[in-house]
Each structure stands twice: as C-alpha cells, then as structure tokens.
Amino acid sequence: MLSRRLLAVVLALALSLPLALTLAFGQSSPTGVPSSIGLIYVQKKNYKVGDWVLYKITGMSQEGQTSTDYQKVQIALETQYMGEPCVWIETGYGHSPDSLIWSAALMSENAFNDTIAYLRPNYYLRRLHTSTDPDGTPRAVEVRTFNPRIPVKDADFDSRRPELKDSHPDTLEIGKKGRIPCEFLLLVRTHTTIKNSPDVNYERGVESTVKRWINPDVVPITAILREEEHKIYKEHGWPVGKVSTDYPVKVIGFDDLKTELIDFGSGAKPHLADRIKDSRDVNPQEVTP
C-alpha cells in the first residue's frame, strides 16, 4: 500500500474544511516534502504572517509497517504574484521536530473567494519549491493548474465530495494548551476508477473514513486539532459481457493514519520564502486542479 514516506504524509492529503466539508488531495513538492496547500482552512482566512502549527503523524499499514513523523506548517510571507494576492506556505517535515526538512509553496489567496476550494486546492497553487543550490539559494518553479481556455465547472469536482455522517461539539486536550472546544466531524469518501479492456472491466477504489476535530477560531492555518483516517483499498474485475454483481469485490489492503496537534503559535521566521528565486532552465509545471 503506502511506502514509509507516503504513509506519514496524511497532512499533505488532508484538506482544511468548512465545518461540514472535507477531503481532497494536496500537491507534493519535488523535494519530497508535502506542500501542505491542501491543509489551509479555506472557509475564511484565519492566519497572519508568522503563524505556525506542529503535528505528530503516525501510520500503520496492513502489512504492519509503521511510521512516526512530524510536520510543521507556517505562514512565511504574503506577496503579489501576477496580480494575485498570494502567501508562501512553508512546510517542515521529518522524524524529529528539531530536525525538519523544509519546502515551500505559493498559494493564491483568491481561494478564500471559492466556495469549493476545499475540493480543488491545487487550483490555487502558483509556485513550488523544487531544489536548493549548493550555496543555499532555494529555487521555485511556476505551477499552472489548468488551461484557461477550458472552463472549470463546479460539477467536475462532485466525485471528490465526502458524505458527512456526523457532526457535534466536542473538546480535546492539547498539551500545554489545555482543553480546546472543537467540532467533531465524521466523513466518508469513496473514489473509484474504472479501466476497460477488450476482455475485462477492472475497477479499483478507495473508501476513506475520517474522524476530524477542528476549531478555526483557535488553531491557525489548518483549524485541525486531530484527525484519524482509515482507508480501505478494493478491486473488482469482471469479463466484458458479464454482470458485474456476479463477481465479488475484493479488499486488498488498508491503512490507518493519525494526525495529532502538538503545538501552535506565532512569530515564526521564513526558512525559504524570503530568499527563493526562480528555477533556472525549468519550464512551468502543470498539475491537475
């Protein structure tokens, strides 16, 4: 299922969510560090430059593989890019909060004007840290997320919408911060892809059940206090001309992921954003919204 690296980057795949919504996919930096753009709470802007959050991420696969890592997300710098108000989101990732590897992504703050930005966070990715020169100069490449000549419709993202199963007030104990009031959400999302051949129809799917506790008024940037995710991987194959229900759906694996807020605060200084320059001889990169 997941490699050790992928097993631990639940934060890169989680979305900041309005109180009744969630789940889509973030964009990983070529540096191997998740960009965290999918984490930003997009129902409202709840951060200022220097705000930061630190998470402990643990995972376990069906094969018994386990991982423990830390991810720190901070708001490094606000700027204008091609006429848009943007913000540099820096991510530190590693086995210890004292020795993190850093990357950065530039996000358009126009995301806060989009009611379904939580379903398409990559739509607002503008630049991505790709490498660092031997002298320490970080390099970033322009990211193009869509063809402006082809309209992007809200309906194109319906398959990413999760189903809200439960929502109620709760409280969680967060280290030195004490007990924090929050909203508990239980969401389920099923994503299926079908591949047809002349002889066989083949369907693969992932069912993701997420328990999430959030408070955007207390926790900056992400709003997330805790998240527990259980993914079940399924496959289904049947011969062309046959009825699909005559052939069983097979469960081929699962992953369990847990994200816990360790601490949050303000006053963080940029690691990369105030020194970042364009990548040399690298064309703009395209990603799917």
C-alpha positions as CSV (number, residue, x, y, z in Angstrom):
1,M,0.0,0.0,0.0
2,L,1.9,3.0,1.3
3,S,5.6,3.5,1.5
4,R,7.0,4.8,4.8
5,R,7.2,8.3,3.2
6,L,3.7,8.3,1.9
7,L,2.3,6.6,5.0
8,A,3.3,9.5,7.1
9,V,2.2,12.4,5.0
10,V,-1.5,12.4,5.8
11,L,-1.4,16.2,6.3
12,A,-0.5,16.6,2.6
13,L,-3.6,14.7,1.7
14,A,-5.9,16.2,4.2
15,L,-8.0,19.3,3.5
16,S,-8.8,22.2,5.7
17,L,-12.5,22.2,5.7
18,P,-15.6,24.2,6.3
19,L,-17.5,22.7,9.3
20,A,-19.5,20.4,7.1
21,L,-17.0,19.6,4.4
22,T,-13.6,17.9,3.7
23,L,-11.3,15.7,1.8
24,A,-9.3,16.1,-1.4
25,F,-5.6,15.8,-2.4
26,G,-2.7,18.1,-1.8
27,Q,0.4,18.5,-4.0
28,S,3.8,17.1,-3.1
29,S,6.9,19.1,-3.8
30,P,9.6,17.6,-5.9
31,T,11.8,17.9,-2.8
32,G,9.7,15.1,-1.3
33,V,8.2,17.3,1.4
34,P,4.4,17.8,1.2
35,S,3.4,21.3,0.2
36,S,0.5,21.5,2.8
37,I,-1.6,23.6,0.4
38,G,-4.4,21.2,1.0
39,L,-4.3,21.9,4.7
40,I,-5.3,25.5,4.6
41,Y,-8.7,26.3,6.1
42,V,-10.4,28.0,3.2
43,Q,-13.8,28.9,4.6
44,K,-12.1,32.0,6.0
45,K,-8.6,33.4,6.4
46,N,-7.6,32.5,9.9
47,Y,-3.9,33.3,9.9
48,K,-1.3,36.1,9.8
49,V,2.3,36.0,8.7
50,G,4.4,34.1,11.3
51,D,1.6,31.8,12.5
52,W,2.6,28.1,12.7
53,V,1.2,24.7,13.7
54,L,3.1,21.5,14.6
55,Y,1.7,17.9,14.1
56,K,2.7,14.4,15.0
57,I,1.7,11.9,12.3
58,T,1.6,8.2,12.9
59,G,0.6,5.5,10.4
60,M,0.2,1.7,10.1
61,S,-0.4,-0.4,7.0
62,Q,-2.0,-3.8,6.7
63,E,1.5,-5.3,6.4
64,G,2.4,-3.9,9.8
65,Q,4.6,-1.1,8.6
66,T,4.5,1.8,11.0
67,S,5.8,5.4,10.9
68,T,6.1,8.4,13.2
69,D,6.9,11.8,11.7
70,Y,6.4,15.5,12.4
71,Q,5.0,18.2,10.1
72,K,5.2,21.9,10.8
73,V,3.3,24.4,8.7
74,Q,3.9,28.1,8.8
75,I,2.8,31.3,7.0
76,A,6.1,32.7,5.9
77,L,5.3,35.7,3.6
78,E,2.5,37.4,1.8
79,T,3.2,38.8,-1.6
80,Q,1.7,39.7,-5.0
81,Y,2.3,37.3,-7.9
82,M,1.0,38.0,-11.4
83,G,-1.6,40.4,-9.9
84,E,-2.9,38.0,-7.3
85,P,-2.6,38.3,-3.6
86,C,-0.6,35.2,-2.5
87,V,1.0,33.6,0.5
88,W,4.1,31.4,0.9
89,I,3.3,28.3,2.9
90,E,6.4,26.6,4.3
91,T,6.4,23.0,5.4
92,G,8.9,21.3,7.7
93,Y,8.8,17.5,7.7
94,G,10.9,14.8,9.4
95,H,11.4,12.3,12.2
96,S,12.0,14.9,14.8
97,P,10.5,18.4,15.3
98,D,14.1,19.7,15.9
99,S,15.5,18.4,12.5
100,L,12.9,19.1,9.8
101,I,13.5,19.4,6.1
102,W,11.8,22.4,4.6
103,S,9.9,23.2,1.4
104,A,7.6,26.0,0.3
105,A,4.6,26.6,-1.9
106,L,3.0,29.8,-3.1
107,M,-0.8,29.8,-2.8
108,S,-3.3,32.3,-4.2
109,E,-5.4,33.9,-1.5
110,N,-8.3,34.0,-4.0
111,A,-9.0,30.6,-2.7
112,F,-11.0,32.3,0.1
113,N,-13.5,33.5,-2.5
114,D,-14.1,30.0,-3.9
115,T,-16.9,28.0,-2.1
116,I,-15.4,24.7,-3.2
117,A,-11.7,25.5,-2.8
118,Y,-11.5,22.6,-0.3
119,L,-12.2,20.2,-3.2
120,R,-9.6,21.7,-5.5
121,P,-6.7,23.2,-3.5
122,N,-4.2,22.6,-6.3
123,Y,-6.2,25.1,-8.4
124,Y,-4.6,27.8,-6.2
125,L,-1.0,26.6,-6.3
126,R,1.2,29.2,-8.1
127,R,4.8,28.3,-7.4
128,L,6.5,25.3,-5.8
129,H,10.0,24.9,-4.3
130,T,11.9,22.4,-6.4
131,S,15.5,22.5,-5.3
132,T,18.2,24.3,-3.4
133,D,21.6,25.4,-4.9
134,P,24.9,24.4,-3.2
135,D,25.1,27.9,-1.9
136,G,21.8,27.6,-0.1
137,T,19.6,29.5,-2.6
138,P,16.1,27.9,-2.8
139,R,14.6,27.6,-6.3
140,A,10.9,27.6,-7.3
141,V,9.1,26.8,-10.5
142,E,5.8,28.3,-11.8
143,V,2.8,26.0,-11.5
144,R,0.0,26.0,-13.9
145,T,-3.1,24.2,-12.7
146,F,-5.5,24.5,-15.6
147,N,-5.9,25.6,-19.2
148,P,-7.7,29.0,-19.0
149,R,-9.4,28.3,-22.4
150,I,-11.2,25.3,-20.8
151,P,-13.8,26.3,-18.2
152,V,-13.6,24.5,-14.9
153,K,-17.1,23.6,-13.6
154,D,-18.1,23.0,-10.0
155,A,-19.7,19.7,-11.2
156,D,-16.3,18.5,-12.3
157,F,-15.4,18.0,-8.6
158,D,-18.6,16.3,-7.4
159,S,-16.8,13.0,-7.1
160,R,-14.5,14.5,-4.5
161,R,-17.3,15.5,-2.2
162,P,-17.4,13.4,1.1
163,E,-20.5,12.4,2.8
164,L,-21.0,13.9,6.3
165,K,-22.1,11.2,8.7
166,D,-21.9,13.1,12.0
167,S,-21.2,16.5,13.4
168,H,-21.3,17.6,17.0
169,P,-19.5,19.8,19.6
170,D,-16.6,18.3,21.5
171,T,-13.4,19.2,23.4
172,L,-9.8,17.9,23.2
173,E,-6.8,18.1,25.4
174,I,-3.8,19.6,23.5
175,G,-0.6,19.5,25.6
176,K,0.2,22.9,27.3
177,K,-2.8,24.5,25.5
178,G,-5.2,22.6,27.7
179,R,-8.7,21.7,26.7
180,I,-9.9,23.3,23.5
181,P,-13.5,23.3,22.3
182,C,-13.9,22.0,18.8
183,E,-16.3,20.5,16.2
184,F,-16.2,16.7,15.6
185,L,-16.8,15.6,12.0
186,L,-17.2,12.0,10.7
187,L,-16.9,11.9,6.9
188,V,-16.7,9.1,4.3
189,R,-15.4,9.5,0.8
190,T,-15.3,6.8,-1.9
191,H,-13.2,7.3,-5.0
192,T,-13.4,4.7,-7.9
193,T,-11.5,4.4,-11.2
194,I,-12.5,2.1,-14.0
195,K,-10.2,0.7,-16.6
196,N,-11.7,-1.2,-19.6
197,S,-10.0,-3.6,-21.9
198,P,-11.3,-5.8,-24.8
199,D,-11.8,-8.7,-22.4
200,V,-12.1,-7.4,-18.8
201,N,-13.6,-4.4,-16.9
202,Y,-11.4,-3.6,-14.0
203,E,-12.4,-1.2,-11.1
204,R,-10.2,0.0,-8.3
205,G,-11.5,2.0,-5.4
206,V,-10.5,3.6,-2.1
207,E,-13.0,4.1,0.8
208,S,-11.8,6.7,3.3
209,T,-13.4,7.2,6.7
210,V,-12.2,10.3,8.5
211,K,-12.8,11.5,12.1
212,R,-11.7,15.1,12.4
213,W,-11.8,17.6,15.2
214,I,-11.4,21.3,14.2
215,N,-11.6,24.9,15.6
216,P,-10.7,27.6,13.1
217,D,-11.0,30.3,15.7
218,V,-8.3,28.9,17.9
219,V,-6.0,26.8,15.7
220,P,-4.5,29.0,12.9
221,I,-3.9,28.0,9.3
222,T,-5.4,24.5,9.4
223,A,-8.0,24.6,12.1
224,I,-7.2,20.9,12.8
225,L,-6.7,19.6,16.3
226,R,-6.8,15.9,15.5
227,E,-7.6,13.5,12.6
228,E,-7.9,9.8,12.3
229,E,-8.3,8.2,8.9
230,H,-9.0,4.6,7.9
231,K,-8.5,3.8,4.2
232,I,-9.8,0.5,2.6
233,Y,-8.4,-0.4,-0.9
234,K,-10.7,-2.5,-3.1
235,E,-10.6,-4.0,-6.5
236,H,-13.3,-5.5,-8.7
237,G,-12.9,-7.3,-12.1
238,W,-15.5,-8.9,-14.4
239,P,-15.4,-10.2,-18.0
240,V,-16.9,-8.0,-20.7
241,G,-20.5,-9.0,-21.4
242,K,-21.0,-10.4,-17.9
243,V,-22.9,-8.8,-15.0
244,S,-20.5,-7.1,-12.6
245,T,-22.6,-8.1,-9.5
246,D,-21.8,-11.8,-10.3
247,Y,-18.2,-11.2,-9.4
248,P,-17.0,-10.3,-5.8
249,V,-15.4,-7.1,-4.8
250,K,-12.0,-7.9,-3.1
251,V,-10.5,-5.9,-0.2
252,I,-6.8,-5.8,-1.0
253,G,-5.5,-3.7,1.9
254,F,-5.9,-0.9,4.4
255,D,-4.0,2.0,6.0
256,D,-4.6,3.7,9.3
257,L,-3.4,7.3,9.8
258,K,-3.5,9.6,12.8
259,T,-2.6,13.3,13.0
260,E,-2.3,15.0,16.4
261,L,-1.8,18.7,17.1
262,I,1.3,19.1,19.2
263,D,1.5,22.9,19.5
264,F,0.8,26.2,17.6
265,G,1.8,29.8,17.9
266,S,3.1,32.9,16.1
267,G,6.3,34.7,15.4
268,A,7.9,32.2,13.0
269,K,10.6,33.5,10.6
270,P,10.8,32.3,7.0
271,H,13.1,29.4,6.2
272,L,13.0,29.8,2.4
273,A,10.3,32.3,1.2
274,D,12.3,35.5,1.7
275,R,15.3,34.1,-0.4
276,I,13.5,32.0,-3.0
277,K,14.4,32.5,-6.7
278,D,13.1,31.1,-10.0
279,S,14.4,27.7,-11.1
280,R,16.8,28.0,-14.0
281,D,16.1,26.3,-17.3
282,V,12.9,24.7,-15.9
283,N,9.6,25.1,-17.7
284,P,6.4,25.8,-15.9
285,Q,4.9,22.7,-14.4
286,E,1.3,21.6,-14.8
287,V,-0.8,19.8,-12.2
288,T,-4.5,18.8,-12.1
289,P,-6.8,21.1,-10.1
